[in-house]
Amino acid sequence: MATVGDLLTSGTARLRASGSESARLDAELLLGWVIGAERTALIAHPEAPVGADAAAAYESAVARREAGEPVAYIRGVKEFYGLAFAVDARALIPRPETELLVVEAEHEAAWRLLCAPRPPGTPPLRIVDVGTGSGAVAVALAVVLRKRRMLPEVSVLAADVSADALDLARENAVGHAVADEIAFAQADLLPDGAPVFDLVLANLPYIPSGDIAGLPVAASFEPRLALDGGPDGLGLLRRLLAVLPSALAPEGTALLEIGFDQGPAVETLVAALGEDWSCLIREDLSHNPRVAHVERAAAGAARAAFPGDY
Ligand SMILES: C[S@@+](CC[C@H](N)C(=O)[O-])C[C@H]1O[C@@H](n2cnc3c(N)ncnc32)[C@H](O)[C@@H]1O
C-alpha cells in the first residue's frame, strides 16, 4: 500500500514536470483534501498508509492539476479573509490581494457607524459590491460587520452581470449565514433604479484583453468575463467611474481594486470627474498600488472633522 510520503513524492515530481511553480504545496493540498487531513499531519506522518480508493482519487486530482486546473477548483474551496469560500468555474477564484478591499471597506463602514454623527432615523449604511463573483467581498464584509454587531445598521447589495456567479455568491452567503443580510441583483454594473450608495466596492475585471492569453494556464479555467477589462483593462472601471456622481451619496466613498500599474490612469479618470473629486491609492502587502479610494472632497473633509479609532 502506498504511503503519504510516496504519494507526495510522486505527485510533486509530476506537478513540477507539468510546470507548477508550487508543486509540493499543490500535492500536499490535494492529498490532504482527498484523505481529509491537514497538511501538518501529512508532513508529520509520511509513513501513514493510504488506501487504494484514496490513492485513486489523488491520482485523478493530480491529473487535473497537471492539465492546469487550479487547485482551488479541484478542491472546490478557497480561503479568503479567513473564511472558506466555495469556488468553481462559475466565478473567479478570490485572490489574497483583494482582502485589502475588505479591510478598507470595514474601516470605511466602521468610521461611518462609530465616529460620524448618526441621528435617530438615519437610514442603514448602503453598500454595494459590484462584480461580486463568488461573493467573496460582500460575504466577508457582512461576516466581519456581524462580528462587530454592525450588520443591523447596514444594507449590502451584491451585483454581477453573470447569473452563474450570483448563484455561487448566494451559496457562499448561505454557507456563512449572511444570506438574509445580502440582497443580490443581476445587473450591468449597478441595477437600474438603485438608490445612492454610501460605499461602492468593486473588483471588476481589469486585465487588458491582449494580456489574457499570456496569463498562467490556470486562468484559462476561470470565466473570461471575470478577467477581461477591455483593450486597456480600464473599460469597466471607466464606466463605473462615469456613473459614480449619481450612484454615490454626497459623502460616500468608492473603493476600487486596480491593477498594480493602473494608478496613474485611474487618477486621471477621477480628475476628469471634476475638481471636487479625489483619488487616493492604497498599496497591498506587496507594496503594489491596489485599492483606489474615490470620493468627493467633502467626504474627506467630513472624515477629518471626526477622526477616531475604529
Ligand atoms: C475580477 S472578478 C471579481 C469577483 C469577486 N468580486 C472577487 O473579488 O473575487 C469580476 C467580476 O465582475 C463581473 N462583471 C464583469 N462585467 C460586469 C459588468 N458589466 N457588470 C457587473 N459585473 C460584471 C464578472 O462576472 C466577475 O464576477
The ligand as a MOL file (V3000), in Angstrom:
LIG
                    3D

  0  0  0     0  0            999 V3000
M  V30 BEGIN CTAB
M  V30 COUNTS 27 29 0 0 0
M  V30 BEGIN ATOM
M  V30 1 C -12.3980 40.0880 -11.1440 0
M  V30 2 S -13.9420 39.2680 -10.8780 0 CHG=1
M  V30 3 C -14.1190 39.6400 -9.1360 0
M  V30 4 C -15.0140 38.7220 -8.3840 0
M  V30 5 C -15.0510 38.9890 -6.8840 0
M  V30 6 N -15.5280 40.3390 -6.6040 0
M  V30 7 C -13.6820 38.7880 -6.2660 0
M  V30 8 O -13.0640 39.7950 -5.8940 0
M  V30 9 O -13.2290 37.6490 -6.1580 0 CHG=-1
M  V30 10 C -15.0260 40.3960 -11.6750 0
M  V30 11 C -16.4940 40.1000 -11.6220 0
M  V30 12 O -17.1530 41.1560 -12.3330 0
M  V30 13 C -18.2130 40.6100 -13.0700 0
M  V30 14 N -18.5290 41.5130 -14.1820 0
M  V30 15 C -17.9500 41.6110 -15.3980 0
M  V30 16 N -18.5410 42.5690 -16.1230 0
M  V30 17 C -19.5220 43.1030 -15.3540 0
M  V30 18 C -20.4880 44.1230 -15.5550 0
M  V30 19 N -20.5660 44.8160 -16.7060 0
M  V30 20 N -21.3490 44.3960 -14.5500 0
M  V30 21 C -21.2960 43.6970 -13.3800 0
M  V30 22 N -20.4060 42.7240 -13.1480 0
M  V30 23 C -19.5240 42.4240 -14.1140 0
M  V30 24 C -17.7390 39.2510 -13.5040 0
M  V30 25 O -18.8340 38.4030 -13.8080 0
M  V30 26 C -16.9340 38.8120 -12.2850 0
M  V30 27 O -17.7340 38.0720 -11.3930 0
M  V30 END ATOM
M  V30 BEGIN BOND
M  V30 1 1 1 2
M  V30 2 1 2 3
M  V30 3 1 2 10
M  V30 4 1 3 4
M  V30 5 1 4 5
M  V30 6 1 5 6
M  V30 7 1 5 7
M  V30 8 2 7 8
M  V30 9 1 7 9
M  V30 10 1 10 11
M  V30 11 1 11 12
M  V30 12 1 11 26
M  V30 13 1 12 13
M  V30 14 1 13 14
M  V30 15 1 13 24
M  V30 16 1 14 15
M  V30 17 1 14 23
M  V30 18 2 15 16
M  V30 19 1 16 17
M  V30 20 1 17 18
M  V30 21 2 17 23
M  V30 22 1 18 19
M  V30 23 2 18 20
M  V30 24 1 20 21
M  V30 25 2 21 22
M  V30 26 1 22 23
M  V30 27 1 24 25
M  V30 28 1 24 26
M  V30 29 1 26 27
M  V30 END BOND
M  V30 END CTAB
M  END
